[in-house]
């Protein structure tokens, strides 16, 4: 029994697809459960193939019912820029999971976290993700934390700006390496682990793409792929905070994003010191731009 959270999200929906494909390629005997707020967002195949539990995976009753007899759980705390507290938001999801593990004996959990363990300090959502890992692992469950750096999909929110002004913004030095990862690689790695019932213990799984690009270098790739000049504009953490507030984030959520940006730039845990991991993150930035960003930017 495999339980998948956030099955309609950017990463979770890809995980669900890979898991269903993998099970169907075997014999389809293993069951899949999903926890979803709106089942209507699932595809017909997903509704037919998976057992659906409607609600939030922060709800102890919903989570407990979905995890009854589960062998593997895919765990992702959804972003909540409007939350009153970044740390509180992560705790609200993580505590019910820890209680379910203790009460029901779930053997394995695969979760999306972040690079930066032992380095990131006061880094908003990144620090909250790393603290989540510690809480879950402390239950004694077999645990794999998927640890990507900057997600390429973060740029999709700037597709309109790229189309209209040829500019993308980043709260990071334009001349420093910023390691990246595509969500497709996170999902593929998660699915491989979920379909494998043999691993034990606790481990981080880095997912670092093959490029060593600075934001300025990323702009050069974008210029070539989009066939138009693209320039990078550095934003300060405070500008990032103000932008998040304009788009509806709470003061705590906006401050958390600003803290994350400050920590990424000052502490360098998404930088050049991180080696690429071709087994878990093979997608190059250029390939992602060609296959994902270009269609969005030209739409």
N, C-alpha and C positions, 0 to 999 in steps of 0.2 A: 504494500500500500504506500503510494507516494502522495503527499499533500503539497499543493502549490499555492502560495499566497500571491497576491497582486497579479492574477492571471490575465488581466486586461491592460496592465501597465507596459511600459516600453521594454522592460527586461522580462517580466513575468510571462507575457504572452508568447515570447520567443522560447522561453524555457518550456512552457506547456506544449508548444508545437513539437519541439525536439523530443520531449519525453513520450508523447503519444506516438510519434514516428518510431522511436526506439522500441517501444512496447509492441507496436504492431508488427515490426520487423521480426520480433521474436515469435510470439504467438498470441500477444494481446491478453495474456492471462493475468498479469498484474493490474491492480486497480489504481485509478487516479482520482483524487479528490481536489476540488478547488474551493477556496474561500473568496467570495466576490460580493461586493456591495450591490452591483447591478447585473444580474445574470443575463439581461438582455444584450449586454455588450459582448457576450461570448458568441462564437460562431456556432452554426448548427452542428458541425462535427464535434466541437468541444462540449456542447450540451449533451450530445448523445454519448460521447465517450467517457466523460468525467461525471463523478458524483458531485453535485453542486451544493455547497453550504452558503446560504446567503447571509451576509453581514460583514462585520469587520474582524480581522484577526487580532485586534486588540480586545475583543469581547471574550472573556474567559469561557463563557458557555459555548459560543460558536466554535472557538478554537479547540476546546476540549472535545466537542462532538466530532469535529473533523479529524482530530488526531487519534481518535480511538482505534487502536490496533495498527497505527501507522508505523512503517519501517523507516521512512525518510521524509524530511520536511524541507521544502525550499522556503527560505525566510528572507523577506525584504521589508524594511520599515519604509513606508511611503513618505515622500517629502511633504512637509506641511509648513510652508512659509508663513502661514497665518497663526501658527501655534503660539501660545503664551510663553512657552519655554522650549528651547531646542532639546535640552537634556530631559525635560519632563515628557516631551513627546516620545522620545526613544524609550524612556522607562515605561510609559503607558503601554507600549507594545511588548517590550521585552519581558516585563514581570509576568504577564499571563503565560508566555511561552515557558519561562523557567518553572512555573508552577505545574504546567501540564507535563513537562519532562519529568519532574520529580514524582508526580502522582501517577502518570500513565506509562512511564518507562519508554518514551520515544527513543529509539537507538541512535539515530543520526540526524544531524541538521546541517544544511548547506546554506550559508547566509552571504548576502552582499554587504561588504564592508568597504575598507579603503586602505591604500598604502599609508604609511606614516607611523606604524606602531613603534613606540620607543623614541619617536622623534617629534611628532606633532603635539603641540601644546596650545591650549586655548584656541582651538581651530574650529569652533562652531560645530556644524554637522559632522565633520571628520572626527573630532574628539568624541562626539556622542556615539558614532559608529564603533569606534575602537572600544569605548566603555561597554557597549552592547556585547561585543565579543567576549569580554572578560566575564560578564554576568552569565552569559549562556554557557561558556566553557566551564565555569565553576560548578555547574550542575553535574558534571562528569559525563555528559553526552559526548559521543563521537562527533567532532565538529570540524568543519572546513569553512574558513572565512575567505571569501573571494575578494581580493584586494587590488582593484584597479587604481590608476591615477586619474587624471582629467578625462572625462568622458567626451568623445568626439560629438556625441549627440547634443551636448550643451550648446553647440553652435547652431542647431536647428532653430532655436529661438531668435536667431539673428538673420534668418534667411531673407526676410523682407528688407532689412537694412542692407544686406549684401546686394540685393537686386536693385534697390533704389539709390543707394549712395556709394556702393563699393567700399564700405567700411565695416569692420567688425571690431568690437571692443573686448578687452580682456583686462582684468585687474591683476596684471602680472607684467613683469619687465619684458619688453618686446625683444630684448637681446639675450634672454636666458632660456635654456632648454626647458620645455614643458612636455613631459612624457604623457602619452595619450593611450586610450583604449576604446574600441568600439563595443557597444552593448551586445552586438551579435556574438562576440567572442566570450563575453561574460555568460551569456545564455547557453552557448554550446558547452562551455566548461562545467557549468552548473548541471546541465542535463547528463553529462557523462558521469558525474559523481552520483547523481540521483539514481541512475540506472545500474550502479555498481554497489552491491551490498557487502563488499569485502573490506573496505578501508576502516581503519580504527584510529583512535587517538585524536589529538588536536593538531591542526596545522593551518598556516596561512598559505593561500594560493595566489601569488602575484600574477597580475595580468597586465603586462607592459608591452605596448605595441612596438613595432620594429624601428620607428622613426626617432631621431634625436633632433627634432625641429624646435626652433624658437617660435614665438608668435609671429615674428617678422618672416621667418621661413614658411610658416603656415600660410601667411598672406601671399607669398610667391606661388605656392601650390594652388591656392584658391584662384589667383589671377589666371593661371594656366588652364585650370579645369573649367572655370566660368567664362574664359575668353574675354576678360575685361580687367582693368586695373583694380586691385583690391589692396587697401592699406589697413594697417592695424592701428588702433587708437588705444593707448594705455589709459585705464581708468584707475583712480585711487580707490582704496577701500571705502572711503566715505561717499564717493560718487556711486559706487556699487550699492551701498546702503540706501542712498537716496533713491536710486532707480528701483530697488526692490520695494520700497515704500510706495512709490508711485504705482507699481503694479499690484498693490494690495497686500503686501507682506505686513505682518505685525512688527512692532518695534523690536521685539525679541528675535523674530525671524530674520529681519533685515540686519540686525546687529550680528547675528550668528553668521550670516553670509559674509559680512564685512570682516569678521574675525577669521573666517576661513581663508579669505583672499589674502589678508595680512600674513597669516601663518604660512600659506603656500609660498608666498614670495620671500619671506624672511627666513624660513626654516628649510626650504629647498627639498622637501620630501617627495615632490613630483618632478624633480629635476634630473640632471644628467648622471647623477650617481646611481640611478636605478637601471640595472641591465634589462634588456628586452627579454621576453619570455615567449619564444616562437611557438612552443607547444600549446600555450593557453591564449595567446593574443597575436595571431598572425596577420591581422588586417592592418594594412598601411593606411596612413592618413590620406594619401592620394586616392587609393582605391575606395575608401569610404566617401570621399568627396565626389568621386565620379558616380558611385552607385546610390548614394543617399542624399547628399547635400545638393548636388547639381539639380536633380529633379525638383526638389523643394524650392530652391532659389529661383528656378526658371518658371515655376508654376504661375 
